[in-house]
Amino acid sequence: MIKDFACKETEKIFSRRISLRLPRDIQKIARRKLEIVEAAELLVDLRIPPNNHLEKLSKDRKGQYSIRINDQWRICFEWRKGDAYNVEIIDYH
């Protein structure tokens, strides 16, 4: 379950509103991926579908995980006790 968001634009997309700051072409896919994060009970649940490419991050994002929206955009979050915190959509490149 998503407990909180690191950015308001991500929360808008999750709430089925349109973000003017994020590309329109990723918003439908991003919403679907956020719904997958919301439904996950275990971190390993996010390995399916395989195109999520669940990754444990390092360096300045140590303690976070990401799943892919596409080649450029990611949903990053912290996972604690079955819940996602500080969820945000970022341009990873």
Long-range contacts (C-beta under 8 A, 24 or more apart in sequence): 1-38, 1-40, 1-82, 1-83, 1-84, 2-34, 2-37, 2-38, 2-77, 2-83, 2-84, 2-87, 3-83, 3-84, 3-85, 4-85, 4-86, 4-87, 5-86, 5-87, 5-88, 6-76, 6-86, 6-87, 6-88, 7-88, 7-89, 9-89, 10-34, 10-75, 10-87, 10-88, 10-89, 13-89, 14-38, 14-87, 22-89, 23-73, 26-69, 26-70, 26-73, 26-89, 29-69, 29-70, 30-69, 30-73, 30-75, 30-89, 33-67, 33-69, 33-75, 34-75, 34-87, 36-67, 37-67, 37-75, 37-77, 37-84, 37-87, 38-84, 40-84, 41-82, 42-82, 43-79, 66-92
